[in-house]
Structures are given as structure tokens and as C-alpha cells.
């Protein structure tokens, strides 16, 4: 007997409508889909065998990225808006691109210079988050440099104002947390 029915279509629908509010809920619902198929179908049945195979495949893909997905989700939570809660807050299906953060005032030259200097103070992991934010919003801005394939160049003048403001808030928050830990 299946106590809680689940299928991948419902998982997608729940992502889209905000019912799934964390990466853990997403993972649990996907695994429940496969577990239900394995519970309902005998072990020799093709559906059971495929569900088991897909469960193993999902976990092999999920486990290496789980911590970064959770980190990105937490980052979205921190930068997603003020204290007001909304139905879409915590909606894991939305990317930073769809964030509720909507400050799109133009940045002055001095603000861009300060942002650039502050980004250079970030530890590697947080710098990776900055790259991910830019990639999510407009991947064409990231340009590999000719000398080092692992190095990228970011033209800050090509980044839209809303992304710059979001980055500014993220970088300042990250530096404030870093300062708290060291000071």
C-alpha cells in the first residue's frame, strides 16, 4: 500500500508552485517516487528494476552537488528579500534570476569600483557563488581569459543594475559574516 503517492510530474508541479521549499524536500519527493514504484511493483518487474536504477542514478548525480545546492538555496534565502514572508520565499525551483530582490538602481562608478574591490576580498567559495549568480542571470558576461582556462574575466560594466545590486548585497553580507568570524 502506497501511503503517500508521488511522481516526477507532481515533483515538478510542486517546484513550480512553491510547495517544495527546500532542497531536502525535493530530494525526499524524488526518492519517494522511486521508492513507491519499487514498493508497488514486484522485484522482478521492469518498473521495479528501472525505479531502482533511476534511484541509484539520481543519488549518484545528487550527492556530489547536494552541498552546493543547499548552499545556493541558503544564499537565495538570505538575499531573497526583506523580512516579509511570501508564498514563493524558499521556492527552490526558482533560480537567483527570479529572486524577489528587485533593486535595479544604476550603480555609480565609485560603487562599481567598491564592489569590484570587495569581490576580490572574498574567499574562494564565496567567489564561486558570485560567478554562479552572474552565470544564472546572464552567462554571456563570463569570458574565459586566454592564458588560463580556469580563470574568468568579468566585465562589470556589462552586468545589469539589478544583478550588480544583488551582488553588492551578497558580497557585503559575506564580508560582514567573515569579519564576525575573524573578529
C-alpha positions as CSV (number, residue, x, y, z in Angstrom):
1,X,0.0,0.0,0.0
2,X,1.4,3.4,-1.0
3,X,0.8,5.8,1.8
4,X,2.0,9.0,0.0
5,X,1.7,8.8,-3.8
6,X,4.3,10.8,-5.7
7,X,5.5,11.0,-9.3
8,X,8.0,13.2,-11.1
9,X,5.2,15.3,-12.7
10,X,4.0,16.2,-9.2
11,X,7.5,16.9,-8.1
12,X,7.9,19.4,-11.0
13,X,4.5,20.9,-10.3
14,X,5.4,21.3,-6.6
15,X,8.7,23.0,-7.6
16,X,6.8,25.4,-9.9
17,X,4.1,26.3,-7.4
18,X,6.4,26.6,-4.3
19,X,5.1,23.6,-2.4
20,X,8.7,22.3,-2.3
21,X,10.5,24.8,-0.1
22,X,14.0,23.2,0.3
23,X,16.5,21.0,-1.5
24,X,15.8,18.3,1.1
25,X,12.1,18.3,0.3
26,X,13.0,18.0,-3.4
27,X,15.3,15.1,-2.8
28,X,12.8,13.3,-0.5
29,X,10.0,13.6,-3.1
30,X,12.2,12.3,-5.9
31,X,13.3,9.4,-3.8
32,X,9.7,8.7,-2.7
33,X,8.7,8.5,-6.4
34,X,11.2,5.7,-6.9
35,X,10.5,4.0,-3.6
36,X,6.8,3.9,-4.3
37,X,7.4,2.3,-7.7
38,X,9.6,-0.3,-6.1
39,X,7.1,-0.9,-3.3
40,X,4.2,-1.3,-5.7
41,X,5.9,-3.5,-8.3
42,X,7.4,-6.9,-7.6
43,X,11.3,-7.0,-7.6
44,X,11.4,-8.9,-10.9
45,X,9.2,-6.4,-12.7
46,X,10.7,-4.0,-15.2
47,X,9.2,-0.9,-13.4
48,X,10.8,-2.0,-10.1
49,X,14.1,-2.6,-11.8
50,X,14.0,0.8,-13.6
51,X,13.0,2.6,-10.4
52,X,15.9,1.1,-8.6
53,X,18.3,2.0,-11.4
54,X,16.9,5.6,-11.6
55,X,17.1,6.0,-7.8
56,X,20.8,4.9,-7.9
57,X,21.4,7.3,-10.9
58,X,19.7,10.2,-9.1
59,X,21.7,9.6,-5.9
60,X,25.0,9.4,-7.9
61,X,24.2,12.8,-9.5
62,X,22.7,14.4,-6.4
63,X,25.3,13.5,-3.8
64,X,28.2,15.4,-5.4
65,X,26.1,18.6,-5.8
66,X,23.9,18.4,-2.8
67,X,26.0,20.7,-0.6
68,X,26.4,23.3,-3.3
69,X,22.6,23.2,-4.0
70,X,21.9,23.6,-0.3
71,X,24.4,26.5,-0.1
72,X,22.9,28.2,-3.1
73,X,19.4,27.8,-1.6
74,X,20.6,29.3,1.7
75,X,22.2,32.2,-0.2
76,X,18.9,32.8,-2.0
77,X,17.1,32.7,1.3
78,X,19.5,35.3,2.7
79,X,19.3,37.6,-0.3
80,X,15.8,36.9,-1.5
81,X,14.2,39.9,0.1
82,X,13.4,41.7,3.4
83,X,11.8,40.2,6.4
84,X,8.4,39.8,4.8
85,X,7.5,36.3,4.0
86,X,5.8,35.4,0.8
87,X,4.4,32.2,-0.8
88,X,7.4,32.0,-3.1
89,X,10.0,32.5,-0.4
90,X,12.2,29.5,-0.2
91,X,10.9,28.2,-3.5
92,X,13.8,26.0,-4.6
93,X,12.6,25.8,-8.2
94,X,13.3,29.5,-8.7
95,X,16.9,30.4,-9.5
96,X,18.6,33.6,-8.4
97,X,17.4,35.0,-11.7
98,X,13.9,35.0,-10.3
99,X,14.8,36.3,-6.9
100,X,12.5,38.7,-5.2
101,X,15.5,41.1,-4.9
102,X,14.5,43.9,-7.2
103,X,16.8,46.9,-6.5
104,X,17.7,47.9,-10.0
105,X,19.0,51.5,-9.4
106,X,22.0,52.3,-11.6
107,X,25.4,51.9,-9.8
108,X,27.8,54.8,-9.9
109,X,31.4,54.3,-11.0
110,X,32.6,54.5,-7.4
111,X,30.0,51.9,-6.3
112,X,31.2,49.5,-9.0
113,X,34.8,50.1,-8.0
114,X,34.0,49.3,-4.4
115,X,32.0,46.2,-5.4
116,X,35.0,45.0,-7.5
117,X,37.4,45.6,-4.6
118,X,35.1,43.8,-2.2
119,X,34.7,40.8,-4.5
120,X,38.5,40.5,-4.5
121,X,38.4,40.2,-0.7
122,X,36.1,37.2,-0.8
123,X,37.3,33.7,-0.1
124,X,37.3,31.2,-3.0
125,X,33.9,29.5,-2.1
126,X,32.1,32.8,-2.0
127,X,33.8,34.0,-5.2
128,X,32.4,30.8,-6.8
129,X,28.9,31.9,-5.6
130,X,29.4,35.3,-7.2
131,X,30.3,33.6,-10.5
132,X,27.2,31.4,-10.1
133,X,25.0,34.4,-9.6
134,X,26.3,36.1,-12.7
135,X,26.1,32.9,-14.7
136,X,22.5,32.3,-13.6
137,X,21.4,35.8,-14.6
138,X,23.5,36.2,-17.8
139,X,26.1,33.6,-18.6
140,X,27.4,35.5,-21.7
141,X,29.0,38.1,-19.4
142,X,31.6,35.5,-18.2
143,X,34.6,35.4,-20.5
144,X,37.5,32.9,-20.1
145,X,40.9,34.6,-20.3
146,X,43.3,33.4,-23.0
147,X,46.2,32.5,-20.7
148,X,44.4,30.3,-18.0
149,X,41.3,28.2,-18.8
150,X,40.4,28.2,-15.1
151,X,40.4,31.9,-14.9
152,X,37.4,34.1,-16.0
153,X,37.1,37.8,-16.7
154,X,34.0,39.7,-15.6
155,X,33.2,43.0,-17.3
156,X,31.4,44.7,-14.5
157,X,30.0,47.3,-16.9
158,X,28.1,44.7,-18.9
159,X,26.2,43.4,-15.8
160,X,22.7,44.7,-15.4
161,X,21.9,47.0,-12.5
162,X,19.7,44.5,-10.6
163,X,22.4,41.9,-10.7
164,X,25.0,44.4,-9.5
165,X,22.8,45.4,-6.6
166,X,22.2,41.8,-5.7
167,X,25.9,41.1,-5.9
168,X,26.7,44.1,-3.8
169,X,24.3,42.9,-1.0
170,X,25.7,39.4,-1.3
171,X,29.3,40.5,-1.1
172,X,28.8,42.9,1.8
173,X,26.8,40.3,3.7
174,X,29.6,37.7,3.1
175,X,32.3,40.1,4.2
176,X,30.3,41.0,7.3
177,X,30.0,37.3,8.2
178,X,33.7,36.8,7.5
179,X,34.5,39.8,9.8
180,X,32.3,38.4,12.6
181,X,34.1,35.0,12.4
182,X,37.6,36.5,12.5
183,X,36.9,39.4,14.8
